[in-house]
Amino acid sequence: MPASTDALRILVYSSNPKTREQVMLALGNRLHPDLPELSYVEVATAPMVLRQMDAGGIDLAILDGEATPAGGIGIAKQLKDELADCPPIVVLIGREDDAWLANWSRAEAAVPHPVDPIVLARTVLGLLRAPVQ
């Protein structure tokens, strides 16, 4: 669990602005009274995801596996391979059959599209409250 009382920074990547909006609305400003407020870094392109993640300060990333031209599963794999201290990643998948790809990418979790606010919030909360390894 992040030790800071500063807002938790959540990177939300999707080429679709409606998907980014659904994610942020699903999570809201605060997931749990024990956690700081959430702030969002909205990203629409893969190069910007890489730039933001390289800069650091992201507590969790939510990547749209259905984004184009670069899907979140491939980006998750790249981040896990290249960043020494990569934060937890949640991948939004369009089909249950894509769960194995999310696992291959080393994302900590996969959540189905369309966004279910309860499932997404529960998943993100579990990752943010997990003990630091």
N, C-alpha and C positions, 0 to 999 in steps of 0.2 A: 504494500500500500504506500502511495506517495506520502512522504513525511511533511511536505510543505503545506502551509495553509493558503498559499497562492492558488489561484484558479488552476484547475487541471486543464491542460491544453490537449484537445482532441482534434486530430487531423481527419478531415472528411473528404475523401476523393471520389468523384464521379464526374463523368463527362456530361451527365444529365443534372441540370440544376434542381429539378423536382426531387430526384433521389437524395441529393445533398440536403434539401429542405426537409424531406421526410425523416432522415436520420436525426437531424438537429431537433426537430419537433418531438420525435420519439424520446429523446434523452432529456430534453429540457435544460434548465439552468442548474439543477442540482439533482443528483441521483439518490442521495442518501444523506441524512443529517450528519453522519460521521465523516463525510467527504467534503472537500472544498467545492465551490461552484465550478461549473464547467465553462470553458471558453472554446471557441471553435476556430479552426484554420480551414477555410474552404478552399479546395484545390480542384481544378478542372482538367489539368494535364499531367501526364507522367513526369516530364522534366521538372515541373514545379513540386511534385511530391518528393522527388529525389533531393531537390534543393532545400525544401523545408525540413526534411528528415536529417539531411547532412548538417544543417544548422543547429539541430538539437532543440531541446526544450519541449518536445512532444511527449505526452504521457501515454497516449494510445492512438493508434491509427485505424480508421475504418475505411476499407478499400472496396470499391464496387467491382466485383468480378465481371460484370456485364458492361463496364465502361469501354469506350472505343476511342481511338484505335488501340490503346494499351489497356488491357484488363488488369484488375486489381490482384488477381492470383499471381500473374507473372511479376508484377511489381513487388508483391509481398516476398516472393522467392528472392528477387534481386536485393531487397532491403535486408533480409535475413542473412544472405550470403556476404553482403558488403559492409554492413554496419556492425561494429564490434559490440555496441550497447543498444541494440534495436529494441524499442518499446513493444509492448504487446500489439498484435495486429488482429483485427476482425475482418474477415472477407465476407461480402454479401454475394451469395451464389444464386443463380437463376434456376438451377435444377438440383435436386437431391443427388443426382449422379455425379455432380461436380464436387461433392464433399471430398473425394479422394484427391482431387487436384488441390483443394485448399490444404489438406493434410500434407501433400507433397511440398507445398510452398512454405511449410513450417509456420503458417499462421496459427495463432493460439486458438482461434475459434472461427467457425463458419456459421452464418445466419442466412436463412433463405430470403430471397426477394419474393413478393413485395415485403417491405419492412413491416414487421409486427412489433409495435412499440414495447410490448411486455417481454417478448423474447429478446429483443435487442438490449433493452435496459437491464434485464437479468444477466445477460452475457457480459456486457460491459462492466456492470457492477462487480461481478465475480472476478474479472481480470484486474480491475482497479483496486480491489480489496485483497488480492492475493499477496502473500508475503513476498518480499523482495528476495530473490535468490542470490 
